[in-house]
Amino acid sequence: MRIDNLDTPAVVIDLDRLETNIARFQAYLDRHGIANRPHIKTHKIPQIAQMQIAAGAVGITCQKLGEAEVMADAGIDDIFIPYNIIGAAKLERLTALARRVRLSVAADSAAVVAGLGNAMAGTGLELTVLVECDTGMGRCGVQTPAEAVELALLITRTSGLRFGGLMTYPSSPEIGPFMHEAVRLLRNRGIAVERVSGGGTAGMWRAHEHPEITEYRAGMYIYGDRYTLRAGAMQLEECALTIITTVVSRPTPDRGVIDGGSKTFSSDLLGLEGYGLILEYPEARIVSLSEEHGVVDFSRCSQRPVVGERVSVIPNHCCMVSNLFDEIVGIRRGNVEVVWRVAARGMVR
């Protein structure tokens, strides 16, 4: 089947670009002696995770237990969940997962550590726990290196747990002083720091500028999107993911409507103008979305599409798109080569 025969809206992946993106970032990390632990929330597809591991990744990162369970079912053995696991139901699932795969998690408080310790009690398992550090994101994480040390000490004293290192997001200039001091303080207490996990596609080519980082978690580098382009982490010709849509209405000379709305692109703006880049009409703006309609302003364009014309859109945020579609189509030179089920779609628990 040719790409022109796909019904729309459809998410398509250029397989040549996908493979090149995986290989290029892996080679960069290898050159700098940094382990690659890609974030699968971008694609949620076990086959792509297996491609990343085959290229040299040490394991994967999953944001939620549901994602990790899907990946474990696919035979992936080394999984990091950099998320606070809270509540009896999730801790029961975490224990079951720890029996199946090499698992590590993150924690940023004594309450989270206590829950993890209680879950591991009497199981004969030892769960690796990294301390999450807030180095500027303003989300989760201990606030100072001294707090990181205190939580690491608590982990070492908790039966069934082992201290596995430090993690943060994103990798920003603030990471250096924070991690350097935290590592120094921990070593002064006789505690080794085997992993310092950083992440973020926007800053991925600067990972080597942070000597404390031993592994890196990036997700969007495989696909690319408008956010990644604005960050300068990828070029347009490297973007592997596009959404094929059809122009279904031209009610005025300047306005068009495509058959993709918030259920196709998501409503993420991320500080960008409009909801996607139309490759055939780059001056156009997708100005608003309802659930199944995307309204496009073509007033800046010298040429404008007709009803029934198909257009290719690079979305603002590729991770959100993956979670909106049941399947992704892999193409090579215009031919459909594979259709992947988005197996971890909707796994938010």
N, C-alpha and C positions, 0 to 999 in steps of 0.2 A: 504494500500500500504506500502511496505517496502522501506527503504531508498535506497536499491540497485536498485529499479525500477525507481528512479528519473532520468530524462534526465539531462545532464550536459552542461555547468556549472550550479550548483544550490547552493544557500545559504541555509544552514540548521541551525536551532537553537535547541539545546538540551533543552527541556522545563524544565526538572528537574533542570538543572544547572541555567537556566534563573530565575526560581522561587526562588531558593536558593540565587542567587546573589542579587535579589531584597530584599528579607527578611533580608539578612545579613547586608547590608549597612543601611537599614532602622533601624534595631535594634541598630546598632552602633550610628547613629545620635540620636535616641531616648534616649539612655543611657546618652548622653552628652547634652541633651536639645537643640539640633540644628534642625531646621526645614529642611525637605528634599524638594527641588524643582528641580527634575531631568530634565536634558536637553534632549529633545526629538529628537534633530538633529541626535543622534546616531541611532535611530530606525525608526523614522518618521511614526510610526504605532499607531493609536489611541487605539487599543486594549491593547498594551503593556503599553501605558500611563495610561490607566484605571487600569491595574494591579498595577502599581506603586502607584497610588492614593489609591487604595483599601488597599495597604499595609501600608499606613500612610503618604504618601507625601501630603503636604499642597496645592500643585498645580504643574504646570509644567513651564519649561523654553523653549521658542522658539526663534530661532535666527532671523527669518524673519517673516514678516506679513503673507505670504502665509502659512507657517507652522501653525501659530496661527489660521488662518481662518479654516484650515482643522480640527484642534483639537476642535475649538469651534463648528463646525458642528457636531462633534461626542459627544457633550454634556459636554465637559470639561470647567469648569467655571472660574478657577483662573489661569491666564496666565501672565508670565513676559517675556518681550522682551528686553533683555539687549543690545540694538542696537540703534544707532542714526537714528531716522526716519526723512528723509529729502524729501521735494518736495510735491507739491500739491496733486498729485495722491495718494501717500502713506498716506499722512495726512488725506485725505478723507476716505480711507479705515480704517485707525486707528480709526477715529471717529465712523464709523459704527460698528467696532469691540467693541469699548468701550460701545456702547449701549447694547451689547449682553452679555458681560462677565465682571468679575472683572479683570481689566487690569492694569498692571504697566509697565513702560518703563524706559529706562536709557537715560541720556544726559550728554555730557561733555563740552558743550559750550553754550554761551548766544544765539547764532544763532539757535541751536536746541531747546532751551527752548522757544524762541520767536515763532518758528513755531508751537510747541505743544500748546502754549497759544492761538495763532490765530485759530488753529483748534478747540479748545474747546470753544472759545468765542461764547456766545449765545446759546450753546447747553443745558445748565443746568447740564452738566456733570462735574465731578471733576476727573482728571486723576492723578494718583500717579506717581511721577517721582523720580527715584534714581539718584544720582550723580555718574557717573563712574570715578574711580580713577585709575591712572596708578601706580601700586606698583611694577613695574619691567618688565612688559611684553613688553613695548616699542611699544604699538599699540595705542588704544584709551585711553582716560581718562585724567582728570585734573592732573597736575604735582606736586602739593603741597597740603598739608592740608588747607592752607590759600585759595587757589583757590577753593577747595571743599566747604568751608564756603561761599565764595562769590557767587558761583553758587546756593547753597542751599538757600541763602537769596533771590536771584533773583526768584527762583521757588516759594518761599512763597509769594512774591509780585505779582506774575502773576495770574491773574484771570483764574479760570478753572483748575489750577494745585495745587497739594499739594506735599510737600516734603516728600518722603517716606523712605529716608535713603541713604546708600552708597553701592556701589558694586564694585568689582574688579575681575580680573582674571589674572593669576592663584593665588591660595592661596600659597604664598611663604613666606620665613622668613621676607621679607620687609613689608608685610602687617601689622604686629603688630605695629611698631612705627608710620607708616602713619595713620592707622585707629585710634589708640589711641589718637594721637594729633588732628585729625580731629574731633573726637567725643568730646574731651575736649573743643575745640574751639567753636563748635556748642552749647554745653550745656552752655558755658559762655555767649552765645548770646541768651539764653533762647529757643533754638531749640532742641526738642527731636529727637533722632535718633532711630526709631523703628525697622529698619532693617539694618543689615550689611551683605551683600550677597557675599559669597566667592564661589569659584568653582574650578573644575579640578579633573579628575579621578586620575591622577598620585599622587596627594597628599591627596587623600580623607581620608585615615586613620589617617592623622595628623590634621584634621579639628579642633579637640578639643584643639590643642595646641595654637590656636588663640582665646583668650577669647572674642575678639570683634565680632567674627562671630556669627550671629544668624540664618542664613540659608545657605544651601550649594547646589550648582548646579554641579552635575556630570552627565555624560552621558554614557561613555564607560563601567562603572562598571557592566552593565547588560549582556554584551556580552564578553568583553575582546578581546584583539588583541596582536600583538607582541610588540607594543609600551607600552601597559599597563603591559605586562610581564617584559619588560626591566626596567620599572620604579619600579618594585617590588610591585605593587598594587594588583596584582592577580597572582595566580599560574596556571600552564598549565592545571591542572585537573579542574579548575574553568571556563575555557573559554567555552562559550556556542555556539559561532558562528564558523562555518567552511564552507569552499567553496569546494564542491565536483567537481572535474574535472576528465577528462579522458586523458590518454596518447594517443596522436594521431600520434606520430612519434618517432622513435628511429634511426635517420640517422647515428649516430656513436655510438661506445660502451659507450662513456662518456656523450653523449648529448641526451636529450629527449625533447619533445615538448608537452605541455598540452593545452587543448582547452579553456584556459582562459588567456586573455591578459590585456591590460590597461583598457578595457571596463568591465572587471570583477574585477580586484584587485585595480585599480587606479595606478597612477605612484608614489604615496607617498613612499618615503624611510624613512623619519624621522630619518636619521642617522643610519639606520639598514643595514645589509648586505643582499642584495637580497630583493625580493618582497613578501615573505611569508615563512612560516614554513610548510613543508610537513610532516605531522605526521607519515606516514608510512616510510619515508626516511628522518629522521631529519638531516642527514649530507649533504643532497642535497642542492643546492642553485638555486633559481629562478633568473637567472642572467640578463635577459632582457625580455622586453615586447614589442610586437607590439599590434595592436588593438585586435586581436583575438588569438594570440599565446603567450604562455609563454615558454621561453627557459630555460631548467633546466640542470645544471651541476651535473651529478651523479658520478663524478670521485672519490669522497670521500666515496662512499657507497660500502659496500661489496656485497650487493644484489642490483639488479637494475630491474626496472619494464619492462614489455613487452607492446607492443602496445595493446590498449584496456583495460589496467588496470586502475582502478579508484583510485585516491589519494585525501586525505583530506588536505586542506590548511588553516592554520590560517593566515589571512592577516595582513599586517602592521597596517592598520588603518580601523577599522570596520565602522566608520561613513561614509567614502567615499563609501564603498561597498554598504551600504543601499541605497545610492543615485544612484546606477548604476543598480539596479534590480527592476522589477515591483512587484515581490512577494518574500516572505520569507516563507520557509517551517518549521513548528514546528514538531519536532520528539520526541518520548518518547520510549526509549529502542528499537530503530531501526524502529519503526512504525511511519508513517506519521499521525499526529493527527490533524493538522490544517494548512491551507495555508492562510497567511495574505497578503493582498495587501499593498504595501508601499504607503500609501495614500498621504503623503506629499513629495513624491519624486519630485525633480526638482523645489521645491518651493523656488527659490532664490530671489524673489522680495517680 
